[in-house]
């Protein structure tokens, strides 16, 4: 009797269970694609929708020019012509055009530039004054890749700190020792101390807290007033926070591998070649396969200003055995302007091999055959898929860690057992694939990018960057993280 009852029940389960699983899977797929569609739709609003290219000026006039060292003034009529070229370069060659206000905002800037030039006394205007006008009217741009001459159109937040006091934490709050007496930190500038307390490492590799803050101030230091309390008295102390400047180092090649106390150190100076003879970036990718079984590795990205993300993809695949699924939304602008600028960049690249330059130029030219040309490439976005990682990865960063180096740190940080040590990074990830152009008359140089990147939260972090887990002076970061690792083996 029992067998007869069990058999129908098993048949029901065999029929119902797959239906339930199929239903749940279908529901997940629908939800997943709906979320993906919403993200792409939101990103679509950030890129300019072209109806015509009739007013796109010939970009060749901004590339093929003979630069003059003694040019200090130009006629105002020529400056006005340069303004038209500037707006054409921005509209048809700059990925951030719509993000930063589109036609309305940039047309207003154009009108203000024209008015300012015409208001100048006489028939000529100095190049310096013209540059000042342009920068003033485009200061609403917050893009660390966008340069006008040597001026980055971005406000940068830098890290200020002091090591005068080492703080510790218990259930009562943050405390330190002054003259061998224990004091709790009650206030910082009459506020809660919490926002100022940054987890750090002392000279022996122990976890401590230091006072610190991010600021875009141009001042040398940031003064703080501390209110401290012991069992016996209350005291006030004044301290000054100074910037933790980036770590400067010579960079003869892109990559260098060495070990400290048996710990592998990957010194990654760039994600592209330093010179055509530099083969070290290939070594970087090859080494990724042998690092999977290490207990600890240190990746030194201090003063790494970027390079090619292709090298990041290849290293990630070698290290994890999986393709990197990028959750950064992106699209590229491909017009006569952007393609001509990109071709010119690779034709004049001094750090790359001729065969690689030719391959890149061929790829760039192929975009002219795409269905979306002229215009934006299809929006690319995927969900990041977590991958198991048992290797303790310590990444050293500073304010000069930028662009592709930040993407590398960003994606590695999504793995388990990864710590960032140093200061906040540069914050230079909003746009990419940067090219150079010149305003034809004033010869003012521009750096502008034709690719747009955005995180899922649609937050522009340019100028701020990634925040570390351990805030350590960059010049001391390697020494202290080695001591930390040795203490925690």
Secondary structure by P-SEA (a helix, b strand, c coil): caaaaaaaaaaaaaaaaaaaaaaaaaaaaaaaaaaaaaaaaaaaaabbbbcccccccccccccbbbbbcccccccaaaaaaaaaaaaaaaacccccccccccaaaaaaaaaaaaaaaaacccccccaaaaaaaaaaaacccccccccccccccbbbbbbbbbccbbbbbccccbbbbcccbbbbbcccccccccccccccccccccccccccccccccccbbbbbbbbbcccbbbbbbbbbbbbccbbbbccccccccccccbbbbbcccccccccccaaaaaaaaaccccccccbbbbbccccccccaaaaaaaaaaaccccccccccccccccaaaaaaaaaaaaacccccaaaaaaaaaaaaaccccccccccccbbbbcbbbbbbccbbbbbbcccccaaaaaaaaaaaacccccccccccccccccccccccccccccbbbbbbcbbbbcccccccccccccccccccccaaaaaaaaaaaacc
